């Protein structure tokens, strides 16, 4: 167990609340500060601003140790101050650090040493800039540590409390030790390093994961052309201990709050330093094209999309979250609407509202697929595993399933009377309608 300390958190967003809740679980006192009064009010009355499994329980269990506030002066008590604010991309693709600088403006002045800990994903070099800013403000007692998060949505509490590693980049050893001590009780390798390397570890880890996804998606596309099955290929690759089985699920492309933003930020960071990160540029482009491949698959089966009813099943960027940031569903819906299709949508938790203007949201899968010419599995929700059912078959105008996540067993779906197409899996020739509309992918992207 860690020796109990007081931890201040800037930002009651997803990272801030997971970090705060989990540090309280480890026995620390936590003060979470946000600038949005409604959010603080909601948290004080136990209402969650987003869906994250296990987090409401952690916050509730540790209620006595967590305080929410609008007032940054309350952070004076804190031994460590974690910055957990957003760093969205700017028009240039750089990371927008304005929330970080605002947090710095709000730093309380204290006599004893405090450590400022960066959890937000920031460009390499931010630590140096923050150190200079702290010195410029006369905050010489404030140490700086880069301690990136590797939390995956839907399993963030588990990722925090049972991580693969903890990365701590510091300018001074005493600050690194102070932050390491906060994680007491967690058994995992601790990577102590310099600040720039810690910042780069986060960006490189994400870039590598994205590279694996775009790689397997391209293998899937080649599999389609040559009659191989990417699910089998990934299985065969994954047993190689040098490669491992993770992040080899071919699909509809990655989305979310981190990958798309962080890949752009790293590409931009490299090019700002005069380096063209060719591989990363390709990873990003492959992903954009992958999101659009479903359109071609639909056209292949049902011809022109004008007037056709297409059900998008699952809208969140992945299962287990209601997060729609950079979700492939948004790209698909707007491409379908632009082609003149009628978009019917369903998701168990995500509520797109204005983001999917023109699409109609239904409460159940069965309502969404009623009268549809095609059903597209966009998110791998468990609720969709039984999609190839008699009820769905009867409800649809045309029993066609495009499985963007390879969630269903192709043989079972076909045996149930559906025309079925996954990603990177063989398609039997009988399922392809004579009227094909092969499109140039580049042309798709440039629309
Ligand atoms: C990711 C990283 O995993 C996490 O370490 C980082 O801190 C933030 O970004 P997250 O965005 O929550 O977390 O989701 P993740 O589970 O990593 O998936 C990201 C995207 O990749 C999703 O759209 C997912 O559907 C897609 N994906 C993932 C694939 O398409 N194939 C895979 O094999 C794995």
Boltz pocket constraint, residues with backbone or C-beta under 6 A from the ligand:
constraints:
  - pocket:
      binder: B
      contacts: [[A, 149], [A, 150], [A, 151], [A, 152], [A, 153], [A, 154], [A, 206], [A, 209], [A, 213], [A, 246], [A, 247], [A, 248], [A, 249], [A, 250], [A, 251], [A, 252], [A, 253], [A, 254], [A, 255], [A, 256], [A, 257], [A, 258], [A, 259], [A, 317], [A, 318]]
      max_distance: 6.0
